[in-house]
Amino acid sequence: MLPVIQRRAACLLGLAPLAVLAFHAGWPRHLQDVSSQTGASTRQQTLPPPRDLYEEEKISFSAPPPSVIEGGMKCDQRGNLYLAYTDAPLQAVARERFPVQKLSPASKTITQFSIQYAPDYESLRRVDFDVDSRGRVYALVRAQHHLPTPERKEFPDFLIAKFSDDGTVDSIEKLQDPPDGRLDPYRFAAFLDTGFLVTGVIRSDLGRLLRPFTRLYDRNGKLVREVELLHDVGAAPSSDAGGSRAPAQDGGANAVAPQAQKAEDPAGAKPISWSFRVSQGRMVGAPDGSIYLARATSPPRLYAISPGGEVLREIEVKLPAEPALQAFEMSPVGPNSMFILFTPLATGRPGEGSEYNDVRGLVDLESGKVIATYRPPAGSGDLVAACATPSGEFLFVGASNEGKLEVVKFASR
């Protein structure tokens, strides 16, 4: 079974047969199953019975299989998979970001995307990556002018690297810091033809957590505008948000955020810091050019944001009250529905880490209702679900009997 990183709070997991499911537009109507019944606004929704998946095809590559996969796999509309992984032995795996690799089932080829050099920087560390619907790959990079040491601490810069189709770096742009603090971005996504949507936290010059931010940047890394999210998480006005007083040495979306102003989870008893809710959120681009952002809240709340930075809609997903679930991975399916892998919110409750509590659901973006759910195939425990093709085939990643990397296609009954 493939261990998966960053399932919840950046831990190493070996019990996640369906770590990530990502779907894209163009599915057949019977798979979209969009309902016109909106129903009442309640969290006590009864989920529809799951649909079974069955195996269609196996595609073997000549490369070794992954030993560890970092969560956050993505796909383009041509059915190519993008994931960060390593095939190094588990005992040799360092706590570093793995290279992003594109798996092309049609040609059985693999392309690697990794930034190894940027002028004036000695330390580069990928925080997040994104793939737009056209297959263009981007990376959010934490960059420092000097290698960090206990005696020398400095605030990092944050860069966005754009890659060419062959995996080489095409361009690098530095994100502009705000006038009231320091950027510490966790997630980003690229608009098709304009700029980037970036979210994270603002720190003071002493390293204190001040507030969450969601900002629109142009292609040159210049700030265009702040995006105001109603009902967003955040520190109380009277709180200085605590947190580290020194520059963070390993910030980013895959790390557990420092403790800050806390809020009670609606369905749990353990307070959760607002910075954790921001760091564990997700963003994904939609075929219509907008970007959907989700915080790690229960019930999940989605924001659709236009290329101009306007919030087009706010959707609260209707789920059963127990267990408390957050949106872990999500992908649009047509203009008015979104596939979301829901996982238990990290409240510390017994049993919350079990994959058996996960829900893989199709959400009507008009009503917020879960209108379809899916069940992994029997015997798929050694596979990691990655995405689906425009024709509605589900793609899983694993190892063949010959010890090679393998992509397995499944379909829905």
Secondary structure, DSSP 4 states (H G I P E B T S, - for coil): ---EESSSTT-EES--TTS-----S---HHHH--------S-S-PPPPPEEEEEEEEEEE-SSPPPSEEEEEEEE-TTS-EEEEEE-S-GGG--SSPPPEEEEETTTTEEEEE-----TT-SEEEEEEEEE-TT--EEEEEEEESS---SS---PPEEEEEEE-TTS-EEEEEEPPPPTTSEEEEEEEEE-SSS-EEEEEEEE-TT--EEEEEEEEE-TTS-EEEE---TT-----TT------SS--SS-STTSPPPP-SEEE-TT-SSEEEHHHHHHT-EEEE-TTS-EEEE-S-SS-EEEEE-TTS-EEEEEE-B--SSS-EEEEEEEE-SSSEEEEEEEE-SS--TTTT-GGG-EEEEEETTT-BEEEEEEPPTT-TT-EEEEE-TTS-EEEEEE-TTS-EEEEEEEE-
